[in-house]
Amino acid sequence: MILPDEPKTGDVPKIIQPRNHKAKVSVWADLTVDDLDRINESLNADHIKMVLADIFHLDDHKTSLKTGIVMDLYYYTLQFAREHKFTKEQTSAFFSIVKKTHEVCTETPFGNLDQTFSYFKELVLCHAVNRPPHSIELFSADQVRLVSEYVVNTYFRHFKMYKYAFTPLVRLDLSINYVGMPPTPPPTEDELLVTMVAKRKAEIHTRSGSVVRNETPRDVNDEDMWDLVDEGEPEVTDEQPELEPEPERVETPQPDESEARKELRGMIQTYLSEEIKKMKLTMDDQLKSTEEILNKKLDIAEGGGKKSGRNSAKGAKKK
């Protein structure tokens, strides 16, 4: 999924490293009493989202994927508080806990699950233990359990999805410079040609003297021979197929041709000549093998015909 408002490739955003955050009391930090009164007066989901869009400037939540995800996160947080009949103070504190947890998660593209979860636990404790002025006893033990289970199941179980949707993709371009050594210049055209010639020499040296031949024809049994007789005896001739003479190659020397190019051209021509010779030898072997198999089948077929004739004569005498 590609989000429409992701930063462009050319932009290099400032990347924040994972870090620890200090939690503090967050009652009325994001939602005031007036904000909650407007939300409580709303009777349907569309009106609640309209109020949230006005408070947090989420006007494009219907067209922007990122803004739509944030809107759903805020809306269902308020719905959870309403279902469990949280007071206005508890609703404001719970909403800020979820909002601040999301902000810490998405502040860096690097993995910060441990830092985010530790910050979430400290935020919950700040509103569950009475230690003024750093914390207040706002949630009971049961409410702490409900809040923790809700955030773990709905947010931390989808932690990587939120990270993927709200953080930029980091690419690493690595370059190494050696101190005291000049940079290596790119290879010239002649150097590349010399390398190609050396590789071609090595290939021809390893393949010289070896002839590529086809696999040995499979053994022919009696059934195959009689099938051949039933189908009809092929006509065998001593004439060999004539091979077209190889056209002469006319070399057109190029002006100002380097020695490396000349050597490469000669190696290619030598290689092609050897391959053509191998093809000729292979074709001759195949023709000889085919002729031997056909002659063998014909001999067996003729012998079988004579034998069957004798058997038929004996049968006639007995009658």
N, C-alpha and C positions, 0 to 999 in steps of 0.2 A: 504494500500500500504506500503510495506517495502522497504525502500531505501537500496541499497547494501552497501553503505559506511557509515552507521550509526555506532556510537561507540558501542563496545561490552558491554554485560551486566556487565562484571567484571570491566570495566573501570569506574571510578568515575570522570567525568569531573568537572572542576571548574565552578560553576553556578554563573552567574552575576545577581544581583538584578536589577530591573527596575530603571533607573536613567535619569536625564535630561542632555541634551547636549547643548553646546553653538555653534550656527551656525557662520560660517565665509565665506568669499568670496572663491569660489571654481573654478574660471576660470583657465583652464589649469592644474587643479589638477590631473585629471585622463587621459584626452585626450589632447595631445599636438598638435601643428600645423602640425607636420609631420604625426602624427597618423590620423588626420582628412583628410590630403591630400591623404593618402593611402586609406582611406575609401571612399572618394569622387571619386577616380579613379576606384573603383570597380563598375562593371556593373550588377552584379547579387547577389542574397542572399548568395550563397555558398561562393563566394569570400569575401564578407563582414564578414561572420562568420569566415572565415579562418584568416582574419586580426585581428579580435577581439580575437580569440583563441591565436594568436601569442602575442598580447599585454598583455592580462590578464592571460595567461597560462591556457587556457581552452581547452587543446588538447583532453581531453576525453569527450567532450560534446556529442558525438554520442553514448557513452556507459554508461555514468554515468547520472542518473536521476537528481541529484542535479546540476551538471554542465550544463546539458541541459536546466534546468529551468533558470539558470543565463544567459545562452547564449540567450535564447528567450527574457528575460527581456532587455538585452542590445541592441539586434538587433531591437526590435520594438520601443525602445526609439529613436534610430537613425533614424528609418523610419519616426517617427512622426516629428522629427526636420526637416527632408528633405522635407516632404510634406508641412510644413508650412514655408519653405524657411528661416529657421534660419541661422544667420551668424555663422562663425566658433566660435566666442566667446560665442554666445548664445547656440550653440550646445554643446560646452564643459561644460558650466555651467549647462545646463539642464541635461546632462548625469551625472554629478557629483551629482546633487540634487537627482536623482533617485537612484544612486548607494549608496550614504550615507544614504538615507532613508531606503533602504533594509538592510544595515549593522546594523543600530540601531534596526530594527525590529527583526533580527535574532540573536542578541547578547545574548539574555536571553530566556529561555523557558517560563518564566512567562509573564502574560499579561502586555504589555506596549504600548497599542494602543494610549493612551492619550499622553505619552511622545514622541512617534514616530510622531504623527500628529503635535504636537507643534513644534518639531524640523524641520519637513518639511515646515511648514508655515514660520518659521524664516529663513530658507534657501532661500525660494522664496523672502522674503522681503529684504534679503541681496543683491539680484541681481535686485531689482526693485526700491529701494530708494537710492538716491545719498547722502550718508553720509560717505565720505572718513575718515579714511582708512578702516572702518568696513563694508561698503557697497558701491555698485556702481549701477548706473541706467542703467541696461542692458536690461531689459524687459519692454515693454510698458504695459499699463493697460489691453489691449486686450490679449496680450501674457501671462500676469499673469493669466488671467481667463482661457485661453486655457491650460496652463500648469497645473493649479490646477484641472480642470475638468478631464484632461487625467490621472493624477496620482490617483485621487480619484476613478475613474471608473475602472482603470486597475490594481491598486495595493491595495488600501485600502479596496475595496470591496472583495478582496481575501486575506485579511490580515491573517486570521486564516489558510488558506491553505499554505501560505509561512511559517508561524510559525510552522506548523506541519511538513513540509518537511525539514526544516533547523535547527530545535532545538531538543535536546535530550528529551526523555521521562523521566520525574521525578517521582520516586517512593519514598514513605515515609515509612520507617521502624521505628516504634515507640517502644521504650522500657522504662519502668519506674522502677527506683530503689528508694526504700524508705531508707532514711538516718536513721541509728541506728537500722535497722531491718535486720536480716539475710535472705538470699534468701530462698524461699520456695522449699524444695526438691521435686522431682517428686514422685508421689504415688507408693508404692510398689505393688507387685502382690497380696499379702494377703489383702491389703486395697481395691484394686479393686474388689476382690472376695466378701468381706464383703459388699461393696456397691451394688453389683449385687444381693446378697442374700436379702438385705433389700428391694430392689425394687421388687423382686419376691414375698416376703411376702406381701407387700402392694397390689400387683395385685391379689393374691389369696384371701386375706381378703375381697377385694371389690367384687370379683366375687363368693365368697362362698355362697351356698344356692340358687343360681339363675340357672334355667334350660333354655337353649336356645331352643326355639320351633319355628317351621316354622310358616308362616302366615296362617290364617284361610282359608280353601278352599272357592273358590267363590261359590255363590249361583247358582244352576242349574235350568234353566227354562225348560218349556215343550218342546221347540224346540230341545234343547240339548238332552233331554231324548229320543225323537223319532228318532233323528239322530243316537243315540247309538243303538236303536233297529234295524234300517235299516242296520247298519254296521255289526250287529251280536252280539249276547249276549255273553259276556265273561264268561268263566267257573270260578265259584267261589268255592273254596275249603276251608275247615276249617284248612288245614295244614298251619302252620306258617313256614316261612323260618328259617332254622337253622343257627344260628350264630356260626362261628368258635370259638372254645375255645381260650381264650387269652393265648398265650404262656407264660410260666413262665419265669420271668427275673432272670437271674443268675448274681448276683453281684460279680464282681472280684475285691476285694480290692487291691488298688495300694499301693506299699510300700512307706512309709514315706509320706502319704497323710495328708495334713493339715486339721484342724477342719473345716476351711471355705469351703474347697472343699467337705468334707463329707456332710456338711449341705446343700450346693448348690445341690449336687447330690440327697439328699433326697427330697428337695423341687421340683426338676424337676420331679421325679418319682411320687410324690403326685399330681402334676398338671396334668400329663399325665393320671393318673388313673381317676381323676375327669372328664377329657374331654371325655374319653372312655365311662364312665357311662352316660354322657349327650347324647352322640351319640346313645347309645342303647335306651334310653328313647325316643329320637326323632324318631327313626325308628319305635318303637312300636306305637307311636301316629299316624304316617303316615299310617301304615298298617291298623289300626282301622278305620281311617277316610276314606280310600279308600274302605274298605269293606262296611261301612255304605252307602256310595254313590252308590255303585254298587247294593246293596240290594234294595235301594229306587228306583233306575231306573228300576230294574226288576219287582218290585211290580206294578209300574205305567204302565209298558209295558204290563203286563198280564191283568190288569184291562181294558186298552184300547182295547185289542184284543177281550174281551168278549163283550164290548159295541158295537164294530163294527159288531160283529156277529148278535146281536139282530136287529140292524138297517137293515141289509141285509135280515133277515127273514121277517120283516114287508114289505119290498119292494116287496118281492116275493108274498105275500098274496094279495096286491093291484092289481098286474097284473092279 
